[in-house]
């Protein structure tokens, strides 16, 4: 008869509430550990009565709050280490699987469980892989499915997933291995034609895009992204002009870049992605159509996408391109775009070069003054200055100038004259472009072939 346990369970529940006072004295946590209380407390996570399990979760959430842990480093270390040794993570994951979120108290239990995970990850970042393999990654994937209606726990789950994937390649690989890429793409596909209903759901959508960007750092995940028609989805999102547009642009910037982006770049051209990206290159959309992305971010993502196409797709031998006719191969289709409409894209390239060059000149002026106050060795100061120059306009300028030299060398003969003419009208020279690309090659760390390509291009 369950009723005969009712009184004792009510007493247990009340006792757990009274233990919340422990969170006010974290310096006493080592005493709690020495008395062997932690295994007893964690045992309640498996209690048959979910009310008791949820009450235990509530207590653990308060005890592991980072602000509380910060009050006593010794107490915090003792408690967290003992919790982990006694299988906190797997017990929380098992309890999570049985909670019914349609019940308010149990939904709060889910939220508090995710809060505990966040606290542990913040206090002990080295547990990132441990959290994922304890069973949380599959649960989060299920929680983020399209059919699950939006709620605050879904948003929280997306935040935890972002933390788990950000700095842990093992977790990114595991995500792909459990077949979760398709689930993530399906969830994002919902936002192709539907804008998030509330501001918090916008945050959920952005978290999912960030997670996808993290996942694309792994080669196998890029293959799964390609197989799952992720490129087609991002391309369609750009055309639909919904709030998902900015995230799609960011994903494409990650997907097409780097040495692993070659296959994706060729596929992007094959699915007519050039028809989508070049209008965005010619004119940055108004604020209302950028969906929360700043004009600068939008512009730099587009530049990065186009530069990746140029770097990852090599020119063929189609002489038609040199004469401004015929589409030829994949690279030739890209090059021919710069002859269309009286070389309008060449003019835009020159315009952007001058804008970012002017921005870099201003950045350099500010940095020269700031550098006088910096501390460190000469080498450290130079490295810091280079990073700030990249952030202050140098990186997009390098990308733009690389493209400019590429179209001058491999595109139609008319392009070089148009570039030189456009630069002259703005008081600039092609030699400046050459110098930017040359210095990029000299400072680059990476594949020797990539470095030699830049240096060769700058000398053409």
N, C-alpha and C positions, 0 to 999 in steps of 0.2 A: 504494500500500500504506500504510494508516494507521499501521502499526507503525513505519515509518521516521521518523514525526514524534513517536513516543511519548517518546523520550528528551528531545527539545527541549521538549516540552510539560510534562514533569515538571520540567525545569529552570526553565521559566517559572513554573510553579505554586510551586516552592520560592522563587523570587525574589520573588514577590508576598507570600509569607509573611514573608520577611525585611524587606520594606518596611513592615511593621506598626510598626517602630521609629520611623517618621516621625511617627506619632501622638503620640509622647512629646515632640516638639520642634516645636510649632505655630509658633514664632517663625521657623522655617526654611521655612515654606510659601511666602513670596515668592520664595525661591531656587528652589524646585521649579517655580513658575510661570515664572520668568525662563528656566529651562533648557528650557521647552517640554515638560515631562513630562506635564502634564495631558491633552492630546489623545491621547498614546500610551496612557495609563492608561484613558481612556474608550473608546478603540478596542477594548480587550479585552472590553468589554461585548457586542460583536457577534461575538466569537470563535466559531468553529464548535463548539468543545468547551465545553459548558455548565459543565463543572468549572472552566475558566479564567474564564469570565464570573462565576460565583458567587464565585470567589476575589477577583476585582476588586471585586465588590459588598461583600464582607466587609471589604476594605481601605478602601473609600470610607466605609463605615458607621463604622469606627473613627476615621477622619480627620475626619469631620464631626460627631462626637459633640459636643453642645453644651458639655459640661464641658471638652472639649479646646479648642474654639473660644474659650471664655471666657478661656483662659490667655493668648491673644495676639490682641488686636483687629485689629492690622495684618495678621497672618498669616491670620486668619479671613476678613477682607474680601477679601484677595487670592485665596485659594483658592476661596471660594464664588462670587465674581464670575467667575473664570476657568472654573469648572465650568459655570456657567449659560451663559456665552458659547459654550462648546464643546458645547452641546446635551445636558447631563447628563440633563435630565428626559425628553426624547424617547427617548434611548438606554436609560434605565432602563425606560421603559414598553414599549419594543419587546422588551427582554430578558425582562421579566416575563411577556409573553404566551406565551413558549415554554417556561417552566419547568414541570416536572411535579411537583406537590406530593406525589405518592405516593412520590417519591424523597426521602429524609430531607434530603440535602444541598441539593437544589433547593428544598425547603420552607423550609429555613433561609435560602436566598437570597431567597425572597419576603419573609420576615420582615425581613431586613436591608435590602431595598429599601424597604419601608414605613418602616423606621427612618430611612433617609437622607432620605426625604420629610418625615418629622416634624422632623428636625434642620433641614432647609432652611427649613421653614415657621416654625419657632420663631426661627431666626436672621434670616430675611428674610420677614416676614409679607406683604410686598408681592408675593410670588411666588405667592400663593394661586390667582389666576386662571390663571397660567402653568402651574401643576401640573395643574389640571383639564383644560386644553385640550391638554396634552401627551399625553393618552390615559389618564390614571389614572382619571378619572371612569367611563368605560365599563367598565374592568376591575373597579373596585370594585363597580359595579352587578351585573356577572356573578358576582362572588365572593359577593355577599350573596343570591343566589337561594336559594329554599327547598330545592331538591334538593341543594344543596351542604351536606354534613354540617358540624356545628359543629367548629371547631378554633381554635387561638390566632390564626391568620392572619385568620380571619373576624372575630374580635373586633378585631384591630388595624385591619383595613380599615374597620370601622364607626367606629373612633376617628378615622381619617384623614378619612373622609367628613364627620364632625361638624365637624372643623376647617375643611374646605374650604367648608362651607355657612354656617358661623356668621356671618361678617362680610363675605361677598361675595355681593351680589345677583346679579352676573353668573353665578356658579356655580349659584346657586339656579335661575335662569332656564334655564341650560344643562341642568340635571338634568331639568327638566320637558320641555324641547325634545327630549331624546333618548328620551322615553317611559318614563322610569324610575319615575314615580310608581306605576304599576301593580305594578312589581316590588317596590317597597318595601311597598306595601299587602299584597301576597301573602305576603311574608316575615313581616310582622306578623300576618297572619291565622292563621299556624301557631300563634301563642301565644294564640289565642282559646280553644282547648280543651286546649292542652298547656302545662304549666309548664316553664320551662327546667330542664334536667337537673342543671346544676351552677351554682355561684355566678358563674363567669365568663360563663356564657351569660345569666344575669340581666343582667349588665353590657352584653352585646351587645344584648339586647332594649331596655334603657333607652337605649342610644346610638341605636338605630333610631327610637325614639319622639322623642328630642331632634332628630334629623335631620328628621323629619316636621314638628315644630313650627317649625323654621327655614324649611322650604320653604313653609309656609303664610303667610309674610310677603309672598309674591308673589301678586298677584291671579290670574295665569294658573294658578298651581299650586293655588289654591283651587278653581278651576273643574275642574281635573283630579282633585282630591281628591273633589269632589262627583260627577263623572261616574264615577269609579272606585268609587263607593259606600263611600267612606271613612267617612262619617257613620254608615251602617248598621253597619259593622264596629266602630267605637268604641262604639256603643250596645249591640251584642251583647256586646262585651267587658265592659262594665259589668254586664251581666246574668249573665254566666258566673261572675263572682267569682273569676277566676284571678289570677295574679301580674301579668297585663297590665292589670289594672283601673286602677292608679294612672297608668300611661302614657296610657291611653285618656282619662282625665279631664283630664290635662294637654293632650293634643292638642285636645280639645273646647274647652278654655279658650282656646287660640290660634285655633282655626278659627272660632269664633263671634264673637270680639271684633273691635272696630274697625269703621270704616265699610264695609269690604268683607265684613262677615259677615252682611249682611241676608238674602241668598238662602239661605245655610247655616242661619241661625236658623229661617227659615220651614220649610225641609226637615226640620230636627230635630223640630219640633213635628208635622209631617205623618207622620213615621215613628214617632210615639208615644214620642218621647224624654222627654216630660214624665213618663211613667209610670216611667221609669228614674231620672231625676235628682231628683225630689222625695223619694223615700224616703231618698236620700243627704243631702238637705237637712235632713230631719227628724231624722236620727240618723247621726252619723259612725260608720262601721263599726269594730269592734274591731281591735286592732293586727294580729292574724293575717289579717284580711280586707282590710287596706289595702295589702298587698303592698309593704312597704318605704316607703310614703309616710307622713309624720308626720300626726298628727291635724290639726294646724294647716294644713299644705299641702293636705290633702284638703278641709278645710272651705273654705279660701279659693278653691280651684279651683271648687268647687260654687257658691259665691257669685258668682264671676266669670262662670260660665256662665249663671246665672239673670239676672244684671244685663245681660249681653250680649243675652239674649232680650228683655228689657224695652226696652233702648235701640235695638235694631235692628228691632223689630217695633212698628209704630205702631198705636194704637187705631182701631177702626172706629166705626160709628155704631149699633151694636146696643144698643137700649135694654133688651133682655132682661138684659144683664149688669148694668145699674144696679139691676135688681130681683132679682138673684141667680139668674136662671134662664137656660136656653138656652146653647148653646156659641158660636154666632155664628162670627166669623172666627178667624184664627190668634191674634191678640192676645186676643180674648175667651176662647179656650180657656185661655190662660195665666192670665188674670185670674180665671176661674171656679174655678181650683184653690185660690184663697185663701178660698173660701166653703165648700168641702167639709169634712166632718167637724167641724162647729161651729167653723170658722175656725182650725183647728189650725196652719195654715201662717202665718197672721197672728201667732199667739202665738209661734211659733218665730222669726219675723222680729224681733219686739220683743225676745225673749230675746237673740238674737245682737247686736242693736243695743246693748243694755246691756252685754254682755260686752266688745265691742270698744271701746265708749266708756270703760269702766273701764280697759281695757288702755292706751288712748291717754293717759288721765290719768296713769298710772304712767310711761309713756314721756316725757311732757312734763316730769314732775318730775325724772327722771334727766337729760334733755337740758339743762334750765336750769342744772344744776350743771356738766355737762360743757362747755357752751358758753363758760363763763368761761375755760376753758383753751385754747380754739381760737384759731388765728391766721388772719389774713386780713381782708379788708374786711367791712364790715357786710353788704353784699349777698351776699358769699360765705358768710358764717356763716348768714345766713337761708336761703340755698339748701340748704346742707348740712343744716340743721335740718329743713327741709321734707321732704327725701329720707328722713331718719331717722324722721320722723313717719309717712311713708307706710309704711315698713317696720315701724313699731311699732304698726300697727293702723289708721291713718287711711284707707288705701286700701280695705280691705274695709268699713270703716264708711261711707265715701262710697257704695260700691255698695249696701250694705244700705239706707241712708237714701234713696237715689234710688228703689229699688224700693218702699219704704214710702210715699213721697209719690205715686208713680205709681198704686199700688193704691188709695190714698185718693181720688185725683182721678178715675181711670177705672174703678175696680172698683165692686162693689155698694155701695149706700149704707150697709149694715151694717158695712162694713170700717172706715171712719174711726172710728166709735164704739168698735169693738173695739181699734183701735190706741191711741186715747187712753186707754181703760180700762187696757190692758196697761202702758202707760208710767206711768200714775198709780200703779198698784200697786207699781211699782219706783222710785217717786220721781222720775220723769223727765217731760218735757213734749214735745209735738210741735214746739214752737218751737225746741228744740235740734236736732231733725232738720232743720227748715227752714234753720237757721243753717249746719249742716254742708254741705248741698247748695249753699247760696248761696255760701259761701266756695270751694267746689270750682269753681263756675262762674266766680267772679271770678279765680281763679288759673289757670284752664285756658288752654292755648294750643292753638288748633285752629280748626275750622270755626265761624264766627260762629253758625250755626244751632244747633249743639250747645251753645254757651255760653248762648245765649238760652233754649234749652229748659230748661237747669238753673236759670237765674235765674227763669224763669217758673214752674217747678214749685215752687221754694222760696217763692214769694209766694202760692201758691194757698191 
